[in-house]
Amino acid sequence: MLAVVLFSPIARAASRAVAWWLARLLSWAMVVGFGLFGAATPSRAEEAAPALDPAVLESVRALALGKASEAGAPRVEVAVGQLDPRLHLAPCQSIEPYVPAGMRLWGKARIGLRCKVGPTPWNVYLPVTVKVWGRALVVPAGAAAGATLSSADLAEAEVDLAEEFTPALVDPKLAVGRVLAQNVKPGQTLRAGHLKIRQWFVAGDTVKVLAVGEGFSLGSEAQALSNGVEGQTARVRTESGHVLTGMPSGERRIEVSL
């Protein structure tokens, strides 16, 4: 009985300490829970992209049109996108559009916007889509990978040359007799990347070398030191022992610039 009396105060104190710590943990969990909920819930200011002045949008379109037209494109269209809706930009009295370094205004691209006059300078990127229209080859009925193209498979049409980065083919001579490396959908623009790469010669073959210089060209023979793959440089050794690097240009033929 004495043991029970002595232990009771200690037990009551321990019980109160445990209850206090449980209350602290519960309060901390509620704070963290509400904090996470608040962080995951977008504010009303983030629901819509920051609005840009129509004059700024027009200057962006004019800049993109001007730069794309410098390449001699026959017809160019520019669609201006929207800023990231998560941005919170300080007020600005003068916004300057510019083309980021290394940016090619072709297909999906970006135009930079920087605040020149305002309480807080900022710099953001605005997405644009540049369509460059021109005549090129299409495959009206489509074709499967592995098919050899004939002139009957091809037609000419106005297409968006900038829809893909690989160049669109214009000359039927570059397509007729070529084998497709992938399926081409009906009406799709025929591009260099759709065709299998040709190998014109292999290492050890005797090849004809066409040396091209300013106003002249010389022909000779050499031995190939590497495979001659279309679009890739190859090396050859001449009869005099000189090693030349050139571009394969046909069946057992290579062009070397002097």
C-alpha positions, 0 to 999 in steps of 0.5 A, spaced: 500 500 500 505 504 501 508 503 494 502 505 491 502 511 495 509 513 493 508 511 486 502 515 484 505 522 484 510 520 479 505 516 475 501 523 475 507 527 473 509 522 467 502 522 465 502 530 464 509 530 461 506 525 456 500 529 454 504 536 453 509 533 448 503 529 445 499 536 444 506 539 442 506 534 436 499 535 434 500 542 433 506 542 429 503 537 425 497 541 423 502 547 422 506 543 417 500 540 414 496 547 413 503 550 410 504 544 405 496 545 403 498 552 402 504 551 398 500 546 393 494 551 392 496 556 387 494 563 388 489 567 384 495 571 381 498 565 378 491 563 375 492 567 369 499 569 365 501 576 366 498 580 360 503 584 356 501 590 352 499 589 345 505 594 343 510 589 346 506 583 342 507 587 336 514 588 337 515 581 338 512 579 332 515 584 328 522 582 330 521 575 329 518 576 322 524 580 320 529 576 323 526 570 319 525 573 313 532 575 312 534 568 310 530 569 304 524 565 306 518 567 301 512 567 306 513 567 314 508 567 319 509 568 327 504 566 332 506 569 339 505 565 345 504 567 353 508 568 358 509 562 364 503 564 368 507 563 375 511 569 373 510 575 378 513 581 374 514 588 377 511 594 373 515 596 367 515 602 363 519 600 357 520 593 355 525 591 350 524 584 345 531 581 343 533 574 340 537 570 345 544 568 343 544 562 339 536 562 338 534 560 331 527 563 329 525 556 326 519 552 328 518 553 336 523 558 339 523 564 344 524 571 344 527 575 350 524 580 354 527 585 358 525 591 362 529 597 361 525 602 365 522 600 372 523 599 379 526 592 378 529 590 372 527 583 369 528 578 364 524 573 361 522 569 355 516 569 351 515 562 346 513 564 339 512 559 333 515 561 326 512 558 320 516 558 314 512 557 308 515 554 301 515 549 295 517 542 297 516 535 296 510 531 299 508 524 299 501 524 297 499 517 299 504 516 304 509 510 304 512 505 309 519 504 311 523 500 306 520 503 300 524 505 294 521 512 292 519 513 285 517 519 281 509 517 282 510 517 289 512 525 289 508 531 288 510 538 290 506 543 295 507 549 299 509 546 306 511 549 313 519 548 312 520 550 319 515 544 322 521 540 323 529 541 323 531 536 318 531 540 311 525 539 306 527 536 299 525 540 293 529 537 288 526 530 286 533 528 283 535 527 291 529 523 292 527 518 286 530 511 287 532 513 295 529 508 300 525 510 306 528 509 313 521 511 316 514 511 315 511 517 311 504 519 312 499 521 307 501 528 305 507 529 309 513 533 307 519 529 305 525 531 309 532 528 308 531 525 315 526 520 312 531 517 307 536 512 309 543 514 308 547 512 302 554 509 303 558 510 297 564 506 298 568 502 303 575 503 306 580 500 301 576 502 295 579 505 289 575 512 288 575 518 284 578 524 287 575 531 284 579 536 287 575 543 287 578 550 287 577 557 285 575 556 278 578 550 277 577 542 278 582 536 278 581 529 277 585 523 280 584 516 283 586 515 290 585 509 295 579 510 301 582 510 308 575 510 311 568 508 309 564 514 304 558 515 308 553 520 305 554 527 309 560 525 313 567 526 311 572 521 309 579 520 308 583 518 302 590 517 300 593 519 293 598 515 289 603 520 291 602 518 298 598 525 301 592 524 305 586 528 303 579 529 307 573 530 303 566 529 302 563 523 298 559 525 293 557 519 289 559 512 287 566 511 289 567 518 288 569 524 293 570 531 293 576 535 296 576 543 296 583 546 295 
